[in-house]
Amino acid sequence: MNDSRGKLLKNFLFVLLFANIICCTFFCSCVWQSTEQNPDYLPLDDSDYPYAGLPRIVIETENFAQIRNKETNVPAWLQLYDNEVPLSEPIKLTIRGKGSSSFTMAKCSFKIELNEKYNFFQMPANRDWDLISNFRDKSFLRNALTFELASNLNDEYVPKYHFVELFLNHQYQGVYMLTEHMKVGKNRINISQDQFSFFIEKTTHPDENDVFFQSYLNNTFKIHYPKDPSQQVITQIRDSVNTFEKQLESKGADLESRINVHDFIRYYWIQEFSKNIDGAFGRSIYITWETGDKFHMGPVWDFDLAYGIGNTSMMSPCDWYVRNQGWYKYLFINQSFKKEAQKYWRENHKIFENIQNFIPKLQKDLQKAVLNDEKRWPILENDKNWPFVESYPSYDSTVDSLKNWIIKRIEWINGHL
């Protein structure tokens, strides 16, 4: 009798265990399929980081996979929130890391690609977007301020943006700039989409899968467009750049035949005014060219190490910086170019001065959200590791420091033009 009861108990436990395995398998399958099929919603837990006036972007990767590099596109879902109310249905996308040194930082930037076009915050619908962390900029304002400046100077294309708070895999990530990813397209960099049009970037350390070439003056250029160019196409753009660089070495070069002088001067002054560390022909220097046309500089990008951030010499609002570097050190030998650059500042310096008027609005928009960000990433008082070279007692003091630097920079340029 005891043996019979023992067998019954064993059978019962076996059935119970088997049922438990089936339930767990079904549950895990449902969780896994939630990233394959359209979920009803993505949960938002903001108990530690309450709503602060900015829209929230909630992203969940498939099986909560980590984003480990800039090459691997991780499948994910995204949903927009305003306070506790969803502003969108869940949106299918892929996400990967973005940036050079910035991706190595704790709060890194991301590139997202949606399965279908979407118009975030009334920006033109597109599939490609960037989430910029601005981790090195304690004011969060430098990139946005530069975009506004370029727009006021009538740049042909300036990336549109909107500040958000990001939650990734149930973890609060902080304040981000959702921006248009720079690419060739109708509502982006509007050049002819063929094998005779080029969008290139002066860079320093191209990634393994990048298509790039070395120029006559030993500059490294990455080819963003056309995608997957043939060797003949690469040779075409390289030869054109080399021809221009050889002309640069001649003081009396006919610049008008090779470059859009107005574009080059506007781009120069944005970089010089902000004393952008990358603007000295380092990286994130973008150029477009169409066969039979001239080189155009821009769009502007990557200004989180500008306006007084960097090493000691970069922090000073004094001295020329960009005009002594890269192509510009040759351009300023040309007296005609130099005179046009001086003329441009005199005619437009009020626009540079008035950019300060935009700061209070941005500051007000971010005032509460930066408290959440500082709770997640307490860096205001961090001045131990570059690029955190200054400490601040409050967010407002970071903004005051930026405004004071701009005032002094304008004064110095006016006095040394």
VEXDREN-2710 file (C-alpha; in Angstrom, 1 decimal):
% VEXDREN-2710
k/r/px/py/pz
1/MET/0.0/0.0/0.0
2/ASN/2.8/2.4/0.9
3/ASP/4.5/1.5/-2.5
4/SER/1.3/2.3/-4.3
5/ARG/1.0/5.7/-2.6
6/GLY/4.6/6.4/-3.3
7/LYS/4.1/5.7/-7.0
8/LEU/1.0/7.9/-7.1
9/LEU/2.9/10.7/-5.4
10/LYS/5.8/10.4/-7.8
11/ASN/3.4/10.4/-10.8
12/PHE/1.6/13.5/-9.3
13/LEU/4.9/15.3/-8.9
14/PHE/6.0/14.4/-12.4
15/VAL/2.8/15.7/-13.9
16/LEU/3.1/18.9/-11.8
17/LEU/6.7/19.4/-12.9
18/PHE/5.7/18.8/-16.6
19/ALA/2.8/21.2/-16.3
20/ASN/5.1/23.8/-14.8
21/ILE/7.6/23.4/-17.7
22/ILE/4.8/23.8/-20.2
23/CYS/3.6/27.0/-18.5
24/CYS/7.1/28.4/-18.3
25/THR/7.8/27.6/-21.9
26/PHE/4.5/29.2/-23.0
27/PHE/5.2/32.3/-20.9
28/CYS/8.7/32.7/-22.3
29/SER/7.4/32.2/-25.8
30/CYS/4.9/35.0/-25.2
31/VAL/7.6/37.3/-23.9
32/TRP/9.9/36.5/-26.8
33/GLN/7.0/37.0/-29.3
34/SER/6.2/40.3/-27.8
35/THR/9.2/41.7/-29.7
36/GLU/8.3/39.8/-32.8
37/GLN/4.6/40.7/-32.9
38/ASN/3.2/44.1/-32.2
39/PRO/2.8/44.5/-28.4
40/ASP/-0.1/46.5/-27.0
41/TYR/2.2/48.8/-25.2
42/LEU/5.7/49.1/-23.6
43/PRO/5.6/49.5/-19.8
44/LEU/6.9/52.8/-18.4
45/ASP/8.1/52.8/-14.8
46/ASP/9.0/56.4/-13.9
47/SER/8.6/56.1/-10.1
48/ASP/12.2/57.1/-9.6
49/TYR/12.4/59.6/-12.5
50/PRO/9.0/61.4/-12.7
51/TYR/7.6/63.3/-15.6
52/ALA/9.5/66.6/-16.1
53/GLY/7.9/68.2/-19.1
54/LEU/9.7/66.4/-21.9
55/PRO/8.3/63.6/-24.0
56/ARG/9.6/60.2/-23.1
57/ILE/10.9/57.6/-25.5
58/VAL/10.6/54.0/-24.3
59/ILE/12.6/51.3/-26.1
60/GLU/12.8/47.6/-25.4
61/THR/15.2/45.4/-27.3
62/GLU/14.4/41.9/-28.3
63/ASN/15.0/39.6/-25.3
64/PHE/16.4/42.7/-23.6
65/ALA/19.6/42.3/-25.6
66/GLN/22.4/44.7/-24.8
67/ILE/23.7/47.3/-27.4
68/ARG/27.4/46.4/-27.5
69/ASN/28.8/48.2/-30.5
70/LYS/28.1/50.5/-33.5
71/GLU/27.8/47.8/-36.1
72/THR/25.2/45.3/-34.8
73/ASN/21.6/46.4/-35.3
74/VAL/19.5/45.1/-32.4
75/PRO/15.8/44.5/-33.1
76/ALA/13.6/46.5/-30.7
77/TRP/10.3/48.3/-30.1
78/LEU/9.8/52.0/-29.4
79/GLN/6.8/53.9/-27.9
80/LEU/6.4/57.6/-27.3
81/TYR/4.9/58.8/-24.0
82/ASP/3.7/62.2/-22.7
83/ASN/3.5/61.9/-18.9
84/GLU/1.6/58.6/-18.5
85/VAL/-0.2/58.7/-21.8
86/PRO/1.2/57.0/-24.9
87/LEU/1.6/59.3/-27.9
88/SER/2.1/56.4/-30.4
89/GLU/1.6/52.8/-31.0
90/PRO/4.7/50.6/-30.4
91/ILE/7.0/51.1/-33.4
92/LYS/9.3/48.4/-34.7
93/LEU/13.0/49.4/-35.3
94/THR/16.6/48.4/-34.8
95/ILE/19.1/50.2/-32.6
96/ARG/22.8/50.3/-32.4
97/GLY/25.6/52.5/-30.8
98/LYS/26.7/55.7/-32.3
99/GLY/29.7/58.0/-32.1
100/SER/33.4/57.6/-31.7
101/SER/34.7/58.4/-28.2
102/SER/31.1/59.2/-27.1
103/PHE/30.1/55.6/-27.5
104/THR/32.7/54.5/-24.9
105/MET/31.1/56.7/-22.3
106/ALA/28.6/55.5/-19.7
107/LYS/25.8/57.6/-21.2
108/CYS/26.2/56.9/-24.9
109/SER/24.4/57.9/-28.1
110/PHE/22.3/55.6/-30.4
111/LYS/21.3/55.3/-34.0
112/ILE/17.8/54.0/-34.6
113/GLU/16.2/52.8/-37.9
114/LEU/12.5/52.3/-38.0
115/ASN/10.8/49.7/-40.1
116/GLU/8.6/52.4/-41.5
117/LYS/8.8/56.2/-41.8
118/TYR/7.5/58.2/-38.8
119/ASN/7.3/61.9/-38.2
120/PHE/8.5/62.5/-34.7
121/PHE/7.1/65.8/-33.3
122/GLN/6.1/67.1/-36.7
123/MET/9.6/66.6/-38.2
124/PRO/9.5/65.2/-41.7
125/ALA/8.8/61.5/-41.7
126/ASN/11.8/59.3/-42.0
127/ARG/13.2/55.9/-40.9
128/ASP/16.6/57.1/-39.7
129/TRP/17.1/59.0/-36.4
130/ASP/19.8/59.6/-33.8
131/LEU/19.5/59.8/-30.0
132/ILE/22.4/62.1/-28.9
133/SER/23.4/61.9/-25.2
134/ASN/25.3/65.2/-24.9
135/PHE/27.0/63.6/-22.0
136/ARG/30.1/65.8/-22.2
137/ASP/28.0/69.0/-22.3
138/LYS/26.6/69.7/-18.8
139/SER/24.4/72.4/-20.2
140/PHE/22.9/70.1/-22.9
141/LEU/22.6/73.2/-25.1
142/ARG/25.7/73.3/-27.3
143/ASN/24.4/71.2/-30.2
144/ALA/21.0/72.7/-30.2
145/LEU/22.4/76.2/-30.0
146/THR/24.6/75.6/-33.0
147/PHE/21.7/74.2/-35.0
148/GLU/19.8/77.4/-34.3
149/LEU/22.7/79.5/-35.3
150/ALA/23.2/77.7/-38.6
151/SER/19.5/78.0/-39.3
152/ASN/19.5/81.7/-38.6
153/LEU/22.5/82.0/-41.0
154/ASN/20.4/80.3/-43.7
155/ASP/22.3/77.1/-43.9
156/GLU/20.9/74.9/-46.7
157/TYR/20.2/72.0/-44.3
158/VAL/20.3/71.9/-40.5
159/PRO/19.2/68.7/-38.6
160/LYS/15.9/69.2/-36.8
161/TYR/15.8/68.0/-33.2
162/HIS/13.6/67.6/-30.1
163/PHE/14.6/67.0/-26.5
164/VAL/13.3/63.8/-24.9
165/GLU/13.9/61.6/-21.9
166/LEU/14.9/58.0/-22.8
167/PHE/14.0/54.7/-21.1
168/LEU/15.9/51.7/-22.4
169/ASN/15.0/48.2/-21.3
170/HIS/13.2/49.5/-18.2
171/GLN/16.2/51.6/-17.2
172/TYR/16.2/55.4/-17.2
173/GLN/18.9/56.7/-19.5
174/GLY/18.5/60.5/-19.2
175/VAL/17.9/63.6/-21.3
176/TYR/18.6/63.0/-25.0
177/MET/18.4/65.0/-28.3
178/LEU/16.3/63.1/-30.9
179/THR/17.8/64.4/-34.1
180/GLU/17.5/63.7/-37.8
181/HIS/20.2/61.3/-38.9
182/MET/22.3/63.0/-41.6
183/LYS/21.9/61.3/-44.9
184/VAL/21.1/62.1/-48.5
185/GLY/17.4/62.5/-49.1
186/LYS/14.6/64.9/-50.1
187/ASN/14.1/66.3/-46.6
188/ARG/17.7/65.9/-45.4
189/ILE/20.9/66.5/-47.5
190/ASN/19.2/67.3/-50.8
191/ILE/21.6/66.5/-53.6
192/SER/21.0/64.3/-56.6
193/GLN/20.8/60.7/-55.7
194/ASP/23.1/59.1/-58.2
195/GLN/26.7/58.0/-58.7
196/PHE/27.8/61.5/-59.5
197/SER/26.9/63.1/-56.2
198/PHE/28.9/62.7/-53.0
199/PHE/28.5/63.2/-49.2
200/ILE/31.8/62.8/-47.4
201/GLU/33.2/63.4/-44.0
202/LYS/36.6/64.5/-42.9
203/THR/37.4/62.1/-40.0
204/THR/40.4/60.8/-38.1
205/HIS/39.8/57.1/-37.3
206/PRO/37.4/55.4/-39.7
207/ASP/35.6/52.3/-38.6
208/GLU/36.5/48.9/-40.1
209/ASN/33.6/48.8/-42.4
210/ASP/33.8/52.4/-43.6
211/VAL/34.7/53.3/-47.2
212/PHE/37.3/56.0/-47.1
213/PHE/40.4/57.4/-48.9
214/GLN/43.5/59.4/-48.1
215/SER/43.9/62.7/-49.9
216/TYR/46.9/64.6/-51.2
217/LEU/47.3/66.6/-47.9
218/ASN/47.0/63.3/-46.0
219/ASN/43.4/63.9/-44.9
220/THR/41.1/60.9/-44.3
221/PHE/37.7/61.2/-45.9
222/LYS/34.8/58.8/-45.2
223/ILE/32.3/58.3/-48.1
224/HIS/28.7/58.3/-46.7
225/TYR/27.1/58.6/-50.2
226/PRO/27.0/56.9/-52.6
227/LYS/26.6/53.7/-50.6
228/ASP/28.8/50.9/-51.6
229/PRO/30.6/52.9/-54.2
230/SER/32.7/51.2/-57.0
231/GLN/36.4/51.8/-57.2
232/GLN/35.8/54.1/-60.1
233/VAL/33.5/56.3/-58.1
234/ILE/35.9/56.4/-55.2
235/THR/38.7/57.4/-57.6
236/GLN/36.5/60.2/-59.0
237/ILE/35.9/61.9/-55.6
238/ARG/39.4/61.3/-54.4
239/ASP/40.9/62.9/-57.6
240/SER/38.6/65.9/-57.3
241/VAL/39.6/66.4/-53.6
242/ASN/43.3/66.0/-54.5
243/THR/43.1/68.6/-57.3
244/PHE/41.5/71.1/-54.9
245/GLU/44.1/70.4/-52.2
246/LYS/46.9/71.0/-54.7
247/GLN/45.4/74.3/-55.6
248/LEU/45.2/75.3/-52.0
249/GLU/48.9/75.3/-51.8
250/SER/49.0/78.1/-54.3
251/LYS/48.4/81.6/-52.7
252/GLY/46.7/82.9/-55.9
253/ALA/44.4/79.9/-56.4
254/ASP/41.2/80.4/-58.2
255/LEU/38.9/79.3/-55.3
256/GLU/35.7/80.3/-57.0
257/SER/36.1/77.5/-59.6
258/ARG/36.3/74.8/-56.9
259/ILE/34.4/75.8/-53.8
260/ASN/31.2/77.7/-52.8
261/VAL/33.1/80.5/-51.0
262/HIS/30.0/81.7/-49.1
263/ASP/29.4/78.1/-47.8
264/PHE/33.0/77.7/-46.7
265/ILE/33.0/81.1/-44.9
266/ARG/29.7/80.5/-43.1
267/TYR/30.9/77.1/-42.0
268/TYR/34.2/78.5/-40.9
269/TRP/32.6/81.2/-38.7
270/ILE/30.3/78.7/-37.0
271/GLN/33.2/76.6/-36.1
272/GLU/35.6/79.4/-35.2
273/PHE/33.0/81.3/-33.1
274/SER/32.2/78.2/-31.1
275/LYS/35.9/77.2/-31.0
276/ASN/34.7/73.6/-31.7
277/ILE/37.5/71.1/-31.0
278/ASP/36.5/68.9/-33.9
279/GLY/36.0/72.0/-36.2
280/ALA/39.7/72.3/-36.7
281/PHE/39.5/69.7/-39.5
282/GLY/39.5/66.8/-37.1
283/ARG/36.3/64.8/-37.6
284/SER/32.5/65.4/-38.2
285/ILE/33.5/67.8/-41.0
286/TYR/30.9/67.2/-43.7
287/ILE/31.2/68.1/-47.4
288/THR/29.0/67.6/-50.4
289/TRP/29.9/67.7/-54.0
290/GLU/28.2/67.0/-57.3
291/THR/30.1/66.3/-60.5
292/GLY/30.5/69.6/-62.4
293/ASP/29.6/71.7/-59.3
294/LYS/31.6/73.1/-56.4
295/PHE/32.4/71.8/-53.0
296/HIS/29.9/72.8/-50.2
297/MET/30.7/72.7/-46.5
298/GLY/28.2/71.3/-44.1
299/PRO/25.9/70.4/-42.5
300/VAL/27.1/71.4/-39.0
301/TRP/27.3/68.5/-36.5
302/ASP/28.9/67.5/-33.2
303/PHE/29.4/70.6/-31.0
304/ASP/29.3/69.0/-27.6
305/LEU/33.0/69.9/-27.3
306/ALA/32.6/73.6/-28.2
307/TYR/32.0/76.9/-26.5
308/GLY/34.7/76.5/-23.9
309/ILE/34.8/72.7/-23.3
310/GLY/38.1/71.0/-23.8
311/ASN/41.7/71.5/-22.7
312/THR/42.9/74.8/-21.3
313/SER/43.5/76.5/-24.6
314/MET/40.1/75.5/-25.8
315/MET/38.4/76.8/-22.7
316/SER/39.7/80.3/-23.4
317/PRO/37.3/82.6/-25.4
318/CYS/40.4/84.2/-26.9
319/ASP/42.7/83.4/-29.9
320/TRP/42.0/82.1/-33.4
321/TYR/41.7/78.3/-33.6
322/VAL/40.0/76.9/-36.7
323/ARG/41.7/79.3/-39.2
324/ASN/45.1/77.7/-38.3
325/GLN/44.0/74.2/-39.1
326/GLY/43.2/71.9/-42.1
327/TRP/42.0/73.5/-45.3
328/TYR/41.4/76.8/-43.6
329/LYS/45.1/77.5/-42.9
330/TYR/45.5/77.5/-46.7
331/LEU/42.3/79.4/-47.4
332/PHE/43.3/82.3/-45.1
333/ILE/46.6/82.7/-47.0
334/ASN/44.4/83.7/-49.9
335/GLN/43.8/87.5/-49.4
336/SER/40.5/87.4/-51.3
337/PHE/39.1/84.7/-49.0
338/LYS/40.4/86.4/-45.9
339/LYS/38.7/89.7/-46.9
340/GLU/35.4/87.9/-47.6
341/ALA/35.6/86.2/-44.2
342/GLN/36.1/89.6/-42.5
343/LYS/33.2/91.0/-44.5
344/TYR/30.9/88.1/-43.5
345/TRP/31.5/88.6/-39.8
346/ARG/30.8/92.4/-40.0
347/GLU/27.6/91.7/-41.9
348/ASN/26.4/88.9/-39.7
349/HIS/27.9/89.4/-36.2
350/LYS/24.5/90.5/-34.8
351/ILE/23.1/87.0/-35.6
352/PHE/26.0/85.5/-33.6
353/GLU/25.3/87.9/-30.7
354/ASN/21.5/87.3/-30.8
355/ILE/21.9/83.5/-30.5
356/GLN/22.2/84.2/-26.7
357/ASN/18.5/85.1/-26.7
358/PHE/17.6/81.5/-27.5
359/ILE/19.3/80.1/-24.4
360/PRO/16.6/81.0/-21.8
361/LYS/13.9/79.1/-23.8
362/LEU/16.1/75.9/-24.0
363/GLN/17.1/76.3/-20.4
364/LYS/13.4/76.5/-19.3
365/ASP/12.5/73.5/-21.4
366/LEU/15.2/71.4/-19.7
367/GLN/15.0/72.8/-16.2
368/LYS/13.1/69.9/-14.5
369/ALA/14.4/67.1/-16.8
370/VAL/18.0/67.8/-16.0
371/LEU/17.3/67.0/-12.3
372/ASN/16.3/63.5/-13.4
373/ASP/19.5/63.3/-15.5
374/GLU/21.7/64.5/-12.7
375/LYS/20.2/61.9/-10.4
376/ARG/21.0/59.2/-13.0
377/TRP/24.4/60.7/-13.9
378/PRO/25.8/62.9/-11.2
379/ILE/28.4/64.8/-13.2
380/LEU/27.9/68.4/-12.3
381/GLU/30.7/68.5/-9.8
382/ASN/32.9/66.0/-11.7
383/ASP/36.0/67.8/-12.9
384/LYS/38.4/64.8/-12.5
385/ASN/38.3/63.2/-15.9
386/TRP/38.4/64.9/-19.3
387/PRO/36.2/66.2/-20.8
388/PHE/34.7/67.0/-17.4
389/VAL/37.1/69.9/-16.8
390/GLU/34.9/72.2/-14.7
391/SER/32.6/71.6/-11.8
392/TYR/29.3/73.5/-11.2
393/PRO/27.1/73.8/-8.1
394/SER/23.9/73.7/-10.2
395/TYR/22.5/73.3/-13.7
396/ASP/21.8/77.1/-14.0
397/SER/25.5/77.8/-13.3
398/THR/26.5/75.7/-16.3
399/VAL/24.2/77.8/-18.5
400/ASP/25.6/81.0/-17.0
401/SER/29.1/79.8/-17.8
402/LEU/28.1/79.2/-21.4
403/LYS/26.5/82.6/-21.8
404/ASN/29.5/84.4/-20.3
405/TRP/31.8/82.5/-22.6
406/ILE/29.8/83.5/-25.7
407/ILE/29.9/87.2/-24.7
408/LYS/33.6/87.1/-24.2
409/ARG/34.2/85.3/-27.5
410/ILE/32.2/87.9/-29.4
411/GLU/34.2/90.7/-27.7
412/TRP/37.5/89.0/-28.6
413/ILE/36.6/88.5/-32.3
414/ASN/35.3/92.0/-32.7
415/GLY/38.6/93.3/-31.3
416/HIS/40.9/91.1/-33.4
417/LEU/39.1/90.8/-36.7
END
